[in-house]
Amino acid sequence: MNIDFSELTATPIAPDIVMPEGLAADVEYVFSVTYTDPDAMEVAEFSKAAAIAIEREGLSLGTYPPPLGHEGLRQFTSRELKSNRGLDISPDNLFLSSGAGGACQTIVDAFIDPGDVVMMDEFCYHGSLNMFLRKGAIPVHVKMDEDGMDPDALEIEIEKKLSEGIKPKLIYTISVYHNPTGATLSLARRKRIVEISGRYGIPVVENESYADFRIDGPDLPPAIMSLDETEGVMYISAFTKLLGCGLRLGFGAFPESARAPMQKIGFGASPSHLSSMVVHEYLKNNKDSYVQGVAQSLGAKRDALIRSLGEYFPPECSWTEPEGGMMVWVELPEGADTWAALDSAVEKGVKYNPGPVFRADRSGANRLRLTYSHNSPEDIEKGIAILADVFEEQGLFNS
């Protein structure tokens, strides 16, 4: 008897999450993924670091790594967080993960039950959003602007749920160079969110995956977790975007009270120990200079994207001008449908992220996210010119 695995599929907790088919297409001009900047990668230096790390630590690959991950990399990360993000965290309260997504998934698996309410940004990175949806969570999107999540709006939404007899489980925010809008949560708002979290007893999950991608503008405010005195914040970040998406290496920081729940699931899927030892060897000798090179390269690409939008998109459109990160958030006239237009763009060799993929209710059709890390400045201009022609043909500029 032949076995049909399709008949054995587990019953999903939540309905299938529909995403635009065009996002899976192979195209020439990619504005839909926050890839590592290929023009900033130092492959030769990374190869040297790999050789050194393997020669020194190669025999450790014969055994399983520590449950929290490579000790040297956790120690390095602890020092970097204190120096750069104002966060004093022990290496024993850090766990390595398969990218920032792996750290987020660990937190979702440890703390989210079907039906739990999660407060999140007005537009939320679709990878994180979909993790919560697949677990059966109920997202509540909170109004945001150029300074990030609005604490007043957050408190209003919390009070609404409490009046219904429902206490939200978590507050989730991407607080630095927000994905998809590029906003950075101001210091005043970080303090307010910490205060709201403590007063209502709702923990915060802070994602700072883009903290190393400052291009210009003022220094970043300290991490939310560094401002908290109630052990009510968990922290997520990654090395993946900086060094290479294929490395799949991120990390999470947690207060002591969160250890037992996450320990029960083994701190999620462990990353490659080989990747961890090589990344540690490379970063401890090269991080500062490498980050500067990334900022210079991304700055040129960001400027090319903003310049191209100004040249090819009409004045009825608006967009952000981020001081870091990898993306620009674009707003078209009301009535435009970026989801429906994606297939036409893909046919012309361009893809982007329609705004509705960042919302649980799939609203925001006149918005789109454009990433700039993957293409050269020259290709960015070519791709935006093509996209503008598509939007003009589809009537998105005069909706």
KENUNU-453470 format. One record per residue (C-alpha): residue in three letters; x, y, z; residue number from 1. Coordinates in steps of 0.05 Angstrom, whole numbers. Layout:
<atoms>
> ALA,X,Y,Z,NUM
...
</atoms>
This chain:
<atoms>
> MET,0,0,0,1
> ASN,26,69,-19,2
> ILE,25,119,38,3
> ASP,-5,187,23,4
> PHE,27,238,70,5
> SER,-24,291,49,6
> GLU,-76,252,89,7
> LEU,-32,254,151,8
> THR,-23,329,154,9
> ALA,-34,358,223,10
> THR,-94,402,231,11
> PRO,-71,474,229,12
> ILE,-85,519,288,13
> ALA,-100,578,243,14
> PRO,-125,583,171,15
> ASP,-73,581,115,16
> ILE,-38,648,109,17
> VAL,-46,675,39,18
> MET,14,712,9,19
> PRO,21,740,-61,20
> GLU,47,687,-109,21
> GLY,92,738,-143,22
> LEU,137,743,-81,23
> ALA,164,674,-98,24
> ALA,183,693,-170,25
> ASP,254,697,-194,26
> VAL,264,768,-222,27
> GLU,321,814,-241,28
> TYR,303,873,-195,29
> VAL,289,850,-124,30
> PHE,259,902,-78,31
> SER,223,851,-34,32
> VAL,277,819,10,33
> THR,325,848,61,34
> TYR,385,810,35,35
> THR,455,821,60,36
> ASP,488,876,19,37
> PRO,532,837,-30,38
> ASP,575,898,-45,39
> ALA,596,903,28,40
> MET,611,830,43,41
> GLU,684,814,57,42
> VAL,687,743,32,43
> ALA,764,738,33,44
> GLU,769,761,106,45
> PHE,711,717,125,46
> SER,747,657,93,47
> LYS,809,672,135,48
> ALA,767,676,198,49
> ALA,735,609,180,50
> ALA,803,576,172,51
> ILE,828,603,239,52
> ALA,764,583,275,53
> ILE,763,513,248,54
> GLU,837,502,263,55
> ARG,827,525,335,56
> GLU,758,497,350,57
> GLY,745,445,297,58
> LEU,745,386,344,59
> SER,686,417,382,60
> LEU,644,400,320,61
> GLY,647,328,342,62
> THR,602,341,401,63
> TYR,536,377,409,64
> PRO,541,452,425,65
> PRO,519,482,491,66
> PRO,443,491,496,67
> LEU,449,567,492,68
> GLY,499,565,436,69
> HIS,573,581,424,70
> GLU,600,611,489,71
> GLY,651,657,457,72
> LEU,599,688,411,73
> ARG,551,698,469,74
> GLN,606,732,509,75
> PHE,622,777,450,76
> THR,549,793,440,77
> SER,541,810,514,78
> ARG,598,861,509,79
> GLU,570,891,445,80
> LEU,501,899,474,81
> LYS,528,936,534,82
> SER,573,981,491,83
> ASN,525,996,434,84
> ARG,454,986,462,85
> GLY,463,1003,536,86
> LEU,441,933,554,87
> ASP,476,898,611,88
> ILE,460,825,601,89
> SER,498,763,622,90
> PRO,520,714,567,91
> ASP,480,662,607,92
> ASN,417,702,590,93
> LEU,431,700,515,94
> PHE,413,644,468,95
> LEU,435,636,396,96
> SER,382,620,344,97
> SER,370,606,271,98
> GLY,367,679,252,99
> ALA,325,732,287,100
> GLY,265,693,263,101
> GLY,288,632,302,102
> ALA,291,674,366,103
> CYS,222,702,352,104
> GLN,195,632,339,105
> THR,225,607,405,106
> ILE,188,662,442,107
> VAL,123,648,405,108
> ASP,128,573,419,109
> ALA,144,584,492,110
> PHE,91,637,509,111
> ILE,35,640,457,112
> ASP,-28,598,460,113
> PRO,-84,598,408,114
> GLY,-129,658,421,115
> ASP,-76,700,456,116
> VAL,-78,774,439,117
> VAL,-13,806,417,118
> MET,-5,881,411,119
> MET,40,898,352,120
> ASP,60,955,306,121
> GLU,9,983,257,122
> PHE,48,948,202,123
> CYS,89,888,224,124
> TYR,143,850,188,125
> HIS,105,793,155,126
> GLY,153,739,178,127
> SER,139,756,251,128
> LEU,65,769,239,129
> ASN,57,701,205,130
> MET,91,665,264,131
> PHE,39,694,311,132
> LEU,-18,678,263,133
> ARG,4,606,254,134
> LYS,3,596,329,135
> GLY,-69,621,330,136
> ALA,-54,689,362,137
> ILE,-99,749,351,138
> PRO,-57,810,330,139
> VAL,-80,880,349,140
> HIS,-44,931,306,141
> VAL,-26,995,343,142
> LYS,-21,1062,309,143
> MET,49,1087,293,144
> ASP,84,1146,260,145
> GLU,155,1168,245,146
> ASP,173,1158,319,147
> GLY,148,1086,321,148
> MET,91,1056,360,149
> ASP,46,1108,393,150
> PRO,43,1093,469,151
> ASP,-23,1130,477,152
> ALA,-54,1087,423,153
> LEU,-23,1026,455,154
> GLU,-56,1041,522,155
> ILE,-123,1054,488,156
> GLU,-120,986,453,157
> ILE,-100,951,518,158
> GLU,-158,983,555,159
> LYS,-206,961,500,160
> LYS,-184,889,508,161
> LEU,-187,892,584,162
> SER,-258,919,580,163
> GLU,-275,856,541,164
> GLY,-244,813,596,165
> ILE,-182,798,554,166
> LYS,-111,813,578,167
> PRO,-61,818,520,168
> LYS,-4,767,525,169
> LEU,53,808,493,170
> ILE,73,874,463,171
> TYR,115,862,401,172
> THR,153,918,366,173
> ILE,211,926,317,174
> SER,240,987,351,175
> VAL,300,1006,306,176
> TYR,293,1021,232,177
> HIS,226,987,234,178
> ASN,208,935,183,179
> PRO,171,956,140,180
> THR,166,1031,154,181
> GLY,238,1048,174,182
> ALA,216,1086,237,183
> THR,258,1085,300,184
> LEU,222,1087,367,185
> SER,241,1150,404,186
> LEU,271,1149,474,187
> ALA,209,1182,504,188
> ARG,165,1128,473,189
> ARG,210,1072,496,190
> LYS,204,1097,567,191
> ARG,128,1102,561,192
> ILE,122,1032,533,193
> VAL,164,1005,591,194
> GLU,119,1042,639,195
> ILE,56,1015,606,196
> SER,85,945,605,197
> GLY,99,947,679,198
> ARG,33,979,699,199
> TYR,-9,928,661,200
> GLY,37,869,671,201
> ILE,45,856,596,202
> PRO,116,837,574,203
> VAL,150,869,514,204
> VAL,186,832,459,205
> GLU,235,880,426,206
> ASN,264,864,357,207
> GLU,327,903,340,208
> SER,351,864,279,209
> TYR,372,928,243,210
> ALA,410,962,301,211
> ASP,477,953,264,212
> PHE,451,989,202,213
> ARG,455,1062,220,214
> ILE,473,1102,158,215
> ASP,469,1173,184,216
> GLY,428,1216,231,217
> PRO,431,1216,307,218
> ASP,455,1159,350,219
> LEU,403,1107,367,220
> PRO,367,1111,434,221
> PRO,383,1054,482,222
> ALA,347,988,477,223
> ILE,279,982,511,224
> MET,306,924,551,225
> SER,360,969,580,226
> LEU,307,1017,608,227
> ASP,266,963,642,228
> GLU,274,947,716,229
> THR,218,896,722,230
> GLU,248,840,680,231
> GLY,190,848,632,232
> VAL,227,853,566,233
> MET,256,802,518,234
> TYR,304,823,462,235
> ILE,316,796,392,236
> SER,370,812,341,237
> ALA,413,778,289,238
> PHE,480,772,253,239
> THR,446,745,191,240
> LYS,429,811,156,241
> LEU,497,840,170,242
> LEU,542,783,149,243
> GLY,502,736,105,244
> CYS,430,712,104,245
> GLY,454,642,90,246
> LEU,488,639,158,247
> ARG,420,638,194,248
> LEU,448,664,259,249
> GLY,411,708,309,250
> PHE,402,713,384,251
> GLY,353,729,439,252
> ALA,362,759,508,253
> PHE,315,740,564,254
> PRO,303,757,638,255
> GLU,314,701,688,256
> SER,240,687,697,257
> ALA,235,669,623,258
> ARG,289,616,627,259
> ALA,246,556,649,260
> PRO,192,564,596,261
> MET,243,571,540,262
> GLN,286,515,568,263
> LYS,226,468,562,264
> ILE,230,475,486,265
> GLY,306,473,485,266
> PHE,312,547,466,267
> GLY,285,530,397,268
> ALA,324,507,336,269
> SER,399,514,347,270
> PRO,440,548,294,271
> SER,501,516,262,272
> HIS,558,513,312,273
> LEU,606,520,253,274
> SER,572,586,233,275
> SER,574,610,305,276
> MET,649,598,314,277
> VAL,666,630,247,278
> VAL,622,691,259,279
> HIS,654,700,328,280
> GLU,724,697,299,281
> TYR,706,747,244,282
> LEU,668,797,286,283
> LYS,716,802,343,284
> ASN,769,828,295,285
> ASN,729,863,241,286
> LYS,661,887,265,287
> ASP,672,962,271,288
> SER,705,970,203,289
> TYR,656,923,170,290
> VAL,595,960,198,291
> GLN,624,1026,171,292
> GLY,632,995,102,293
> VAL,560,969,104,294
> ALA,535,1038,123,295
> GLN,572,1070,65,296
> SER,546,1020,14,297
> LEU,474,1021,40,298
> GLY,476,1097,41,299
> ALA,491,1100,-33,300
> LYS,435,1051,-48,301
> ARG,385,1086,-3,302
> ASP,401,1152,-37,303
> ALA,393,1120,-106,304
> LEU,325,1093,-87,305
> ILE,299,1159,-58,306
> ARG,327,1197,-118,307
> SER,294,1148,-166,308
> LEU,227,1153,-131,309
> GLY,231,1229,-137,310
> GLU,245,1223,-211,311
> TYR,196,1170,-232,312
> PHE,138,1172,-181,313
> PRO,88,1230,-184,314
> PRO,80,1281,-127,315
> GLU,15,1247,-105,316
> CYS,60,1192,-75,317
> SER,101,1198,-12,318
> TRP,156,1157,20,319
> THR,201,1154,81,320
> GLU,275,1175,80,321
> PRO,305,1127,132,322
> GLU,369,1141,170,323
> GLY,386,1067,170,324
> GLY,361,998,156,325
> MET,346,970,88,326
> MET,277,994,66,327
> VAL,235,1052,43,328
> TRP,160,1054,58,329
> VAL,118,1083,1,330
> GLU,46,1109,2,331
> LEU,7,1114,-63,332
> PRO,-59,1150,-73,333
> GLU,-120,1121,-38,334
> GLY,-152,1065,-78,335
> ALA,-86,1039,-106,336
> ASP,-79,963,-99,337
> THR,-6,943,-95,338
> TRP,-24,870,-82,339
> ALA,-63,865,-148,340
> ALA,-8,901,-187,341
> LEU,48,855,-164,342
> ASP,38,803,-218,343
> SER,45,856,-272,344
> ALA,109,881,-240,345
> VAL,137,811,-236,346
> GLU,123,801,-310,347
> LYS,169,862,-322,348
> GLY,223,835,-276,349
> VAL,209,873,-212,350
> LYS,181,851,-145,351
> TYR,164,888,-81,352
> ASN,123,877,-17,353
> PRO,51,899,-21,354
> GLY,28,935,43,355
> PRO,-26,885,62,356
> VAL,25,829,77,357
> PHE,44,870,139,358
> ARG,-27,870,167,359
> ALA,-68,813,196,360
> ASP,-131,842,164,361
> ARG,-94,852,97,362
> SER,-111,926,94,363
> GLY,-63,980,71,364
> ALA,-66,963,-3,365
> ASN,-40,1031,-25,366
> ARG,26,1020,12,367
> LEU,88,981,-8,368
> ARG,157,966,20,369
> LEU,218,974,-24,370
> THR,284,944,0,371
> TYR,350,971,-27,372
> SER,405,925,0,373
> HIS,408,875,-58,374
> ASN,412,917,-121,375
> SER,467,964,-144,376
> PRO,450,1039,-147,377
> GLU,446,1033,-223,378
> ASP,399,974,-220,379
> ILE,356,1008,-168,380
> GLU,343,1065,-216,381
> LYS,327,1017,-273,382
> GLY,281,976,-230,383
> ILE,243,1037,-202,384
> ALA,234,1065,-273,385
> ILE,202,998,-294,386
> LEU,159,996,-231,387
> ALA,134,1067,-244,388
> ASP,114,1047,-314,389
> VAL,76,987,-287,390
> PHE,39,1029,-235,391
> GLU,23,1081,-288,392
> GLU,-5,1028,-335,393
> GLN,-46,997,-278,394
> GLY,-74,1065,-257,395
> LEU,-44,1064,-187,396
> PHE,-18,1135,-192,397
> ASN,-87,1165,-204,398
> SER,-132,1121,-161,399
</atoms>
